Amino acid sequence: MTAQTVQQGDLVTVIGLEVHVQLETNTKIFCGCSTDPADGPNEHVCPVCLGLPGALPVLNEAAVEAAVKIGKAIDADIPEETRFHRKNYYYPDLPKNFQITQYDEPICQDGTLEVAVEGERREITIERAHLEEDPGSLQHVGGSIDTADYTLVDYNRAGTPLMEIVTAPDFRSPQEVRAFLTELEEVLEYLGVFDAERDGSLRIDANLSIVDGEEVDGDGSIGLDALEAANRTEVKNISSHKGAEKALAYEETRQKNAVRRGREVEQETRHWDESRGITVSMRSKEAEKDYRYFREADLPPLRVSHWKDEIMIPELPKARRERFGEEYGLGEEAASKLTSTKQVADFYEDVASAFDPDLAATWVADELLGELNYRDMDVTDLEGRLDEVARLVELVATDEITAKNAKEVVLRGMLDDGDDPDAIVEREGLGKTGEDEVQTAVVEAIEENPDAVADYEAGEGGAINFLVGQVMQKTGGSADPGDVNGLLRAELEE
């Protein structure tokens, strides 16, 4: 639990998550239909994912492998035998009127994920993670879910493999939820089982309730009786880290206000309306018995516990952050940036193997990622061009161009226009000015600006910056500002 000081009479927020992760497979979980984005509605469908009578499911092995990788990453137990069940309920985007999922025998149980919360790391308990099929999708025409003129159903998504990751009610704030989702997404991306860019690839249902501070034990835990006594709401339709934080912050405030005014919080399912920034009531919250689970007779038991030893997974973000600190001497902030995705981490290591690790960290973590973020781009947008970025770092490392020109002219030109770094350097004449030319520009700047020289000699520190600017102007920005500063001071002190 998060270390918090709970005063008597405080209202404490309790949150548990159900995170639905779309697994990256070529075909759906129980049929051969493609999971690629379709050009139009209801194109990637067949009798199985449409739930037509007589159609039988066949389990996708790649989805099971992805589930085992996730289980291994969260150090979960994978039982000797696991089964699929039918979860019965009616929704218009669920054509069979039941969902094939896993109930009391999930493929992954009792895992953990360590996250950074308020400057300290702690473990979040993952009670279970199980395989299931995705329903289709609804398109609300003319408004939101409660104001639309009508709703269309697209079954392209029906049958897409999902991993539902269910946490214990370990969260005490929306901010903690966001930190967990960020860490979870990084792990999934490293495993290669998840694509954050795919629409609807991560969806969150959150259960939130409010309990009295007196129910919280000294270690931050809350008894089952107190949790069961507190009516909780399930907030659905959350599709991002930021959205989860905003939705739960709203719901937290709504429930606390109700409790303080003496009103009972109704146990219900609520919809997060992102456009209005509010949650709206959808229906009363279903109980487990309402789903009438029973075993899926068309799928045999699954026995893959031995796969945990056979399937390899890559070095995960936490371990890589720690290694970057030890091997390259990076601080926590730089290591976190450089391990945010596997592609970024791999690229950094490539650059650090050829150049100074600190220089590589500056250019990858600060300059490159900063410019990409400004353009709402990602490292994956530079696929096939990262060697050009490495060449830019080489130009700086070998003093062929200044760091200022490398960032402000070359890197920006590479990202905005797609140009090669050497071509930009040649076109813009950015090669470093020779030492003799810089010295000549230094002497000229001193001769042409006697007032600035007098100010410098009088102890005004800003005067040297003015003179540096004059030299940089004379050299077209191709001199190194640090070298210019040193040359100016040496000349003025003669």
Beta strands, then each sheet from edge to edge (+ up, - down):
strand 1: 11-22
strand 2: 85-88
strand 3: 98-101
strand 4: 108-117
strand 5: 120-133
strand 6: 137-141
strand 7: 150-154
strand 8: 161-167
strand 9: 202-212
strand 10: 233-238
strand 11: 268-273
strand 12: 278-284
strand 13: 294-295
sheet 1: 4+ 5- 8+ 1- 9+ 10- 11- 12+
sheet 2: 3+ 2- 13+
sheet 3: 6+ 7-
end
